[in-house]
Structures are given as structure tokens and as C-alpha cells.
């Protein structure tokens, strides 16, 4: 086992990984089943010459929990290299979430972050530092959206960013 893998397992143990097996597929399985973070590794195939050009990975997690868009990368020389990079990004996502999960952003802070992102839409600026993932996500959504011209209200912004339906549309179990 190389030092990258040892470092991954060390960080994962701090975040709750308890399996005695130190194998990358076991870590991927734990992230998927326990933390709902999916790491998928694939290859980019050159059909004309019939060989693998490069490898890629995607890290996805529920937006309404982690407030992070999917992470994509390509260009690796081996499956193992991209698997390690994908796991590294997934562990980083989980550690960021773990550090700030106790913080609660108010609705006003979310709306302000969205509007700030909308105001910075066509500007090339360094991304502002926010304390929570949801504020970062709101800023990025504001930067991408054209919804203000369509009459988006504060409540609509909250529904869009928090990825939740309005109260009256949500099913309630008794």
C-alpha cells in the first residue's frame, strides 16, 4: 500500500470509517452506503485505435445534504490513480461537511449569497469565502442563474438553493 492510500485511510478513520480492511473498494462502498457519496471511475475509450485514452472519475453526493455540485476530472494514466484522486475529493468533501455541519445558515444569509452571486455573474472575481457549504452553493447558483428577470422571489430562491419543495407540496407521513 502506498502513502496516498495510507493517508486516505487515516483521514477516513477520523471521519468514521471502521472497517479493518484497508482496500479502496471497501472505502468506496463505505462512502456510498454510509455517507451517500458516490465515487465512480471510468475510462475514455478511443474506438478508432481500440485502446483507453485516459481515465476519469465523478464524485456525487445529495445536494440537499452536502450542497456541493458533482466533481468531475479526467486525464489520469491509470484506473488506480483516478480512483485515489476521486476518493481524495470525496474524503475532502466529507471532511468539509463534517467541520461545518453544526453551523446553520439563516434564510437571509442564503438569499444574500445567491444575490451576491447573481451580481457577480459576468465578473471575473475570486470566489468569496463563506462559512457554510450552502452559502457557497447559493453563490454559485446565483452566478449561473437568470431567474431574477423571471420574477424569482426570496422564497423561490430558498426552494431552488435548499433543493426542497414548498411546505404544501411536501408529503407528510402521520
C-alpha positions in Angstrom: 0.0 0.0 0.0 1.5 3.4 -1.0 1.5 6.5 1.1 -1.5 8.1 -0.7 -3.7 5.1 0.2 -2.4 5.2 3.8 -3.2 8.9 4.0 -6.7 8.3 2.6 -7.5 5.6 5.2 -6.1 7.8 8.0 -8.4 10.6 7.1 -11.4 8.2 6.5 -10.9 6.8 10.0 -11.1 10.2 11.5 -14.5 10.6 9.7 -15.9 7.3 10.9 -14.6 4.5 8.7 -14.4 1.5 10.9 -13.6 -1.5 8.6 -10.5 -3.4 9.3 -9.9 -3.9 5.6 -7.8 -1.2 4.0 -8.8 -1.7 0.4 -10.1 1.1 -1.9 -13.3 -0.8 -2.9 -14.2 -1.1 0.8 -13.7 2.6 1.3 -15.8 3.4 -1.8 -18.5 1.1 -0.5 -18.5 2.8 2.9 -18.8 6.3 1.4 -21.7 5.1 -0.8 -23.6 3.2 1.8 -22.9 5.2 5.0 -22.4 8.7 3.7 -24.3 8.7 0.4 -21.2 9.9 -1.5 -20.7 8.1 -4.8 -17.3 7.8 -6.4 -17.4 6.4 -10.0 -14.2 5.7 -12.0 -14.3 5.1 -15.7 -12.2 5.3 -18.9 -12.3 7.3 -22.1 -12.1 4.8 -24.9 -10.5 5.5 -28.3 -12.7 3.4 -30.6 -10.7 4.2 -33.7 -7.4 2.8 -32.3 -9.1 0.4 -29.8 -7.4 1.5 -26.5 -8.0 3.5 -23.4 -7.0 7.1 -23.9 -7.3 8.1 -20.3 -9.3 7.6 -17.1 -11.9 9.7 -15.4 -13.9 10.0 -12.2 -17.0 11.6 -10.9 -17.9 12.3 -7.2 -21.6 12.9 -6.5 -23.5 13.5 -3.2 -27.0 14.6 -2.4 -27.2 18.3 -2.9 -29.8 18.8 -0.2 -27.2 17.4 2.4 -23.8 18.4 1.2 -24.7 21.4 -1.1 -21.9 20.6 -3.5 -22.1 20.1 -7.2 -20.7 16.9 -8.7 -16.9 16.8 -9.1 -15.6 15.6 -12.4 -12.0 15.0 -13.5 -10.3 13.2 -16.4 -6.8 12.7 -17.7 -5.4 10.0 -15.4 -2.9 7.5 -16.7 -4.3 4.6 -14.7 -7.5 3.4 -13.1 -5.9 3.3 -9.7 -4.6 6.9 -10.0 -8.1 8.2 -10.8 -9.7 6.0 -8.1 -7.3 7.6 -5.5 -8.0 11.1 -6.7 -11.7 10.5 -6.7 -11.5 9.1 -3.1 -9.4 12.1 -2.1 -12.0 14.5 -3.4 -14.8 12.5 -1.7 -12.9 12.5 1.7 -12.3 16.2 1.3 -16.0 16.8 0.7 -16.9 14.7 3.7 -14.4 16.5 6.0 -15.6 19.9 4.9 -19.2 18.8 5.6 -18.2 17.4 9.0 -16.4 20.6 10.0 -19.4 22.8 9.2 -22.5 20.6 9.7 -23.3 22.1 13.1 -23.4 25.6 11.5 -26.8 26.7 10.3 -27.1 29.4 7.6 -30.2 31.5 8.0 -32.6 32.0 5.1 -31.4 35.6 4.8 -27.8 34.6 4.5 -28.7 32.1 1.8 -30.6 34.7 -0.2 -27.9 37.3 0.2 -25.2 34.8 -1.1 -27.5 34.0 -4.1 -28.0 37.6 -4.9 -24.3 38.4 -4.5 -23.5 35.6 -6.9 -26.1 37.0 -9.3 -24.5 40.4 -9.0 -21.0 39.0 -9.8 -22.4 37.0 -12.7 -20.3 38.4 -15.6 -17.3 39.5 -13.4 -14.1 37.6 -13.0 -13.5 37.8 -9.3 -12.1 35.5 -6.7 -14.9 33.5 -5.1 -15.9 35.0 -1.7 -15.2 32.9 1.4 -18.4 31.6 3.1 -18.6 29.7 6.3 -21.1 27.0 5.1 -21.4 24.9 2.0 -25.0 26.1 1.4 -23.8 29.7 1.1 -21.1 28.7 -1.3 -23.7 26.7 -3.3 -26.1 29.6 -3.2 -23.4 32.0 -4.6 -22.6 29.6 -7.4 -26.3 29.1 -8.2 -26.7 32.9 -8.3 -23.8 33.2 -10.7 -25.3 30.7 -13.0 -28.9 31.7 -12.9 -31.1 34.1 -15.0 -34.0 33.7 -12.6 -34.2 37.2 -11.2 -35.5 38.6 -14.5 -38.3 36.0 -14.4 -39.6 37.3 -11.0 -37.9 35.0 -8.6 -38.8 35.8 -5.0 -36.9 35.1 -1.8 -39.0 32.0 -1.1 -38.3 30.8 -4.7 -34.5 31.3 -4.1 -34.7 29.2 -0.9 -36.6 26.4 -2.7 -34.0 26.5 -5.5 -30.9 26.5 -3.3 -32.1 24.3 -0.5 -33.4 21.8 -3.1 -36.7 21.3 -1.2 -40.3 21.7 -2.2 -42.6 24.2 -0.6 -44.4 23.1 2.5 -47.7 22.5 0.8 -46.1 20.2 -1.8 -44.2 18.1 0.6 -45.7 14.8 1.7 -46.2 14.4 5.4 -46.4 11.0 7.0 -48.6 10.5 10.0 
